[in-house]
Each structure stands twice: as C-alpha cells, then as structure tokens.
Amino acid sequence: HQQQSWLTDWDMTTDSDGYAIIALQDIRNGGYNNVVAYKIAPDGSFAWGDDGITLSNSVLMDVSPKVVITNAGNIVFAWQAEDVIIRQKVDPSGLLIWGPDGKTLAGSDTYSWPQLLAVGTDEVIMKYFHDIPQGTGIIRHVYAQKYDASGNDVWTNPVTITNAGGIMTWSGQIFPFISDGGDGFYIAWDDDRDSDLKHSVFVQHVSSSGQTVFANNGLEVCTTADRQQMYPVLGLPPGSSDVFVFWSEMNAGQTTCGIFGQKINPFGALQWPISGKIFINLGSMDLKPCGCGNSLEDMVVFYEHFTSDNNSDLKAMRIDIEGDFVWTTLYKTISSVDSDKGEVDASDFINNQWILSWDDKRNGNTDVYAQNIQLNGELGPYYPQPG
C-alpha cells in the first residue's frame, strides 16, 4: 500500500507465541494517513490477512503508532491523530475490542507522542505529552495514566511526571520508559527548565497506585555546575532494587564529551557521587548512549562514538551493579565501519546475547544492518556448551 512521501515512527512487538505485531500507517483509505496493523506468524504468514487490519479510518493525520501486548494476550495500540491521542485494543484474532473509533484523549491543547507499558493482567500505562502553545513554540509537560481492561482511567488523575518545562521538541520524543517490576515504572529525560542553556537529566519513579516516588518534576541525577547532561538510558537488572541511568556528559560549550552514570535506590537516594560516576571521562570524543541492555545480573550500555558530524561506530561496555567494568577490554566495538548510522535498536538479552540493528549509509543508500554481542563481549553466533 502507498505511503506518504515521508514516514513517521512505527512500532513492533512479539507475543508469547512468537508472532510479530507491527503497527504503521499508510494512505490506503482515500489518501488519508491512517494506522494499520499486521500480525506475522513465525513462518512469515499473515495471520490477520495480507492487508492486516485497519485501526483508524479518518481524515486526521494519524501517525507514530505504538503497540504493546498485555499479560492477558491482548494488543493495545496508541497513536497521535493531530491534536489528540487514540487508543485501540485488539484481541489475538484481530477483533477491535473498543469499536471502530477506539478511545480518544483530547483537550483544549495538543496531546502527543504516547508510549505504552503493560501492567497487571490486562492493563496498560500510557505516557504522553501535553503541549501548550506559547508564542511561536510550545511548553511540553509529561503525564501518565493507567487504563483498565475496558480502557477506563484507573488513577483519579493523570500522574504528573514533569510540568517544569524546558523539554525541547528536538531532543527526542520517545523517553526511556521501563517497568519497575511491580506494575509501576521508571522514566528518564533531559530538560533545560532553568532556561540557562544547560540540560540536566531527571528520573522519576511512579508506583502502581499512580504516586510519584521521587522528587516532584523528577530527581536530578547530577548537579555538576557548567555541564550539560543529555540522552539518558535506563537499566534495571533482574532482582536489582536500584535503577541505573547513563547519559552523555558535556562541558557547557559541548566541545568535550563523556559517558557518566548514576545509581538510584527505589526511594530516590543517589548511590554514587552527586557528580555521577565516570565511565568515559570528558574528552574530544563525541559519545551518545543509544540503549541499555539488562543481563541476568548486570547491564551493557550501548553507545555511538561519532567520528564526524554524521559518521559513527558502535560500542558497548558491561557494567555491574556496583558500577565496575566487567569486561577486561573495557569498551567493545560492535561496528567499526565509519559510516552514517541511525535508529539503533537493541534486543532483550536472549540466548546469552543481545542483537543490535541500525540503518547505515556505508554503501551510499540507506541499508539495515544487525550484529550480535555475547555476554562475554564476543561477536558472532553463540553456541551453548554441551551439558
């Protein structure tokens, strides 16, 4: 089916039977941009038919769908339709549970960029932005709401993640947003709420009852003066009671860069120095974390090392819960090709390895590449030892 001349974000997840659920948008319905979904079986067949199912059929600009599988096996989608957010629930057979129009979140301003997290038996939590016009721009606030199996609000009021302002529209719309293991969540972002041209990283913990656990508007993870902190990623190894955040640390003029981190207990107490723990000190390298993968006992931080404005290689470092390096070679190279890369995505830890995929212009056109990295830092296939 035809697309617009430009594409927005799309999303994919898998269910417990290994079927992929893919959400995207196209203009099959009279030239209007609408959201569709496909269910692809492990053998590559189309479980919801060759054309999938249509989730919206309107004249609105429906874009950037997100999808999650609930613990009951149902599928919940959310997307932005101009100034509103629409949610839809689908059963495994492809039936639209919430009718042809779904559930709409609307108000006098713009609601945008939803993200979804499955909790409970058949519930979801949705993070979203409330964008308030101001002059030629917007003030962006961040909220979350829990919805029951019927799509109704669970919390009396949406939880305010931050209404401090300072979130730049160019700094990323998809935040690190992970389960706390108890039907609540952790979320991280950077902002310039003081309007001093210096960004700080904040983390918030929201309980299953919709209460913020950390400081109002988020816990600032590093307070070093005249520094920039941006591009946070979150880690939470299984069994850990502490959450970990890693970010790009820069001087005020952004001419030197490193990667720092912080360990936070469940109640918001910083466990490492208030200046953060140094994993790569400030230097001439341009570094950007692009993911954090949990192993069974620690975590790996994936990052881009930029060699020019556009070109980068991909690296990783494995960090234990005390903040110590695990690999003897501290920084492992995943892709050494000096090329224009983007949209780096990392799998969960499965079969003793992570798999990263990204788009890459090493041959001129944009292609897709993937590479695995094992728990011991080696590249290439993992072969379990007998016994």
Secondary structure in CASP SS format (residue, H / E / C, confidence):
PFRMAT SS
TARGET T0000
AUTHOR 0000-0000-0000
METHOD secondary structure of the structure
MODEL  1
H C 1.00
Q C 1.00
Q C 1.00
Q C 1.00
S C 1.00
W C 1.00
L C 1.00
T C 1.00
D C 1.00
W C 1.00
D E 1.00
M E 1.00
T E 1.00
T E 1.00
D C 1.00
S C 1.00
D C 1.00
G C 1.00
Y C 1.00
A E 1.00
I E 1.00
I E 1.00
A E 1.00
L E 1.00
Q E 1.00
D E 1.00
I E 1.00
R E 1.00
N E 1.00
G C 1.00
G C 1.00
Y E 1.00
N E 1.00
N E 1.00
V E 1.00
V E 1.00
A E 1.00
Y E 1.00
K E 1.00
I E 1.00
A C 1.00
P C 1.00
D C 1.00
G C 1.00
S C 1.00
F E 1.00
A C 1.00
W C 1.00
G C 1.00
D C 1.00
D C 1.00
G C 1.00
I E 1.00
T E 1.00
L C 1.00
S C 1.00
N C 1.00
S C 1.00
V C 1.00
L C 1.00
M C 1.00
D E 1.00
V E 1.00
S E 1.00
P E 1.00
K E 1.00
V E 1.00
V E 1.00
I E 1.00
T C 1.00
N C 1.00
A C 1.00
G C 1.00
N C 1.00
I E 1.00
V E 1.00
F E 1.00
A E 1.00
W E 1.00
Q E 1.00
A E 1.00
E C 1.00
D C 1.00
V E 1.00
I E 1.00
I E 1.00
R E 1.00
Q E 1.00
K E 1.00
V E 1.00
D C 1.00
P C 1.00
S C 1.00
G C 1.00
L C 1.00
L E 1.00
I C 1.00
W C 1.00
G C 1.00
P C 1.00
D C 1.00
G C 1.00
K E 1.00
T E 1.00
L E 1.00
A C 1.00
G C 1.00
S C 1.00
D C 1.00
T E 1.00
Y E 1.00
S E 1.00
W E 1.00
P E 1.00
Q E 1.00
L E 1.00
L E 1.00
A E 1.00
V E 1.00
G C 1.00
T C 1.00
D C 1.00
E E 1.00
V E 1.00
I E 1.00
M E 1.00
K E 1.00
Y E 1.00
F E 1.00
H E 1.00
D E 1.00
I E 1.00
P E 1.00
Q E 1.00
G C 1.00
T C 1.00
G E 1.00
I E 1.00
I E 1.00
R E 1.00
H E 1.00
V E 1.00
Y E 1.00
A E 1.00
Q E 1.00
K E 1.00
Y E 1.00
D C 1.00
A C 1.00
S C 1.00
G C 1.00
N C 1.00
D E 1.00
V C 1.00
W C 1.00
T C 1.00
N C 1.00
P C 1.00
V E 1.00
T E 1.00
I E 1.00
T E 1.00
N C 1.00
A C 1.00
G C 1.00
G C 1.00
I C 1.00
M C 1.00
T C 1.00
W C 1.00
S C 1.00
G C 1.00
Q C 1.00
I C 1.00
F C 1.00
P C 1.00
F E 1.00
I E 1.00
S E 1.00
D C 1.00
G C 1.00
G C 1.00
D C 1.00
G C 1.00
F E 1.00
Y E 1.00
I E 1.00
A E 1.00
W E 1.00
D E 1.00
D E 1.00
D C 1.00
R C 1.00
D C 1.00
S C 1.00
D C 1.00
L C 1.00
K C 1.00
H C 1.00
S E 1.00
V E 1.00
F E 1.00
V E 1.00
Q E 1.00
H E 1.00
V E 1.00
S C 1.00
S C 1.00
S C 1.00
G C 1.00
Q C 1.00
T E 1.00
V C 1.00
F C 1.00
A C 1.00
N C 1.00
N C 1.00
G C 1.00
L E 1.00
E E 1.00
V C 1.00
C C 1.00
T C 1.00
T C 1.00
A C 1.00
D C 1.00
R E 1.00
Q E 1.00
Q E 1.00
M E 1.00
Y E 1.00
P E 1.00
V E 1.00
L E 1.00
G E 1.00
L C 1.00
P C 1.00
P C 1.00
G C 1.00
S C 1.00
S C 1.00
D C 1.00
V E 1.00
F E 1.00
V E 1.00
F E 1.00
W E 1.00
S E 1.00
E E 1.00
M E 1.00
N E 1.00
A C 1.00
G C 1.00
Q C 1.00
T C 1.00
T C 1.00
C E 1.00
G E 1.00
I E 1.00
F E 1.00
G E 1.00
Q E 1.00
K E 1.00
I E 1.00
N C 1.00
P C 1.00
F C 1.00
G C 1.00
A C 1.00
L E 1.00
Q C 1.00
W C 1.00
P C 1.00
I C 1.00
S C 1.00
G C 1.00
K E 1.00
I E 1.00
F E 1.00
I E 1.00
N E 1.00
L E 1.00
G E 1.00
S C 1.00
M C 1.00
D E 1.00
L E 1.00
K E 1.00
P E 1.00
C E 1.00
G E 1.00
C E 1.00
G E 1.00
N E 1.00
S C 1.00
L C 1.00
E C 1.00
D C 1.00
M E 1.00
V E 1.00
V E 1.00
F E 1.00
Y E 1.00
E E 1.00
H E 1.00
F E 1.00
T C 1.00
S C 1.00
D C 1.00
N C 1.00
N E 1.00
S E 1.00
D E 1.00
L E 1.00
K E 1.00
A E 1.00
M E 1.00
R E 1.00
I E 1.00
D C 1.00
I C 1.00
E C 1.00
G C 1.00
D C 1.00
F E 1.00
V C 1.00
W C 1.00
T C 1.00
T C 1.00
L C 1.00
Y C 1.00
K E 1.00
T E 1.00
I E 1.00
S E 1.00
S E 1.00
V E 1.00
D E 1.00
S E 1.00
D E 1.00
K E 1.00
G E 1.00
E E 1.00
V E 1.00
D E 1.00
A E 1.00
S C 1.00
D C 1.00
F C 1.00
I E 1.00
N C 1.00
N C 1.00
Q E 1.00
W E 1.00
I E 1.00
L E 1.00
S E 1.00
W E 1.00
D E 1.00
D E 1.00
K C 1.00
R C 1.00
N C 1.00
G C 1.00
N C 1.00
T C 1.00
D E 1.00
V E 1.00
Y E 1.00
A E 1.00
Q E 1.00
N E 1.00
I E 1.00
Q E 1.00
L C 1.00
N C 1.00
G C 1.00
E C 1.00
L E 1.00
G C 1.00
P C 1.00
Y C 1.00
Y C 1.00
P C 1.00
Q C 1.00
P C 1.00
G C 1.00
END
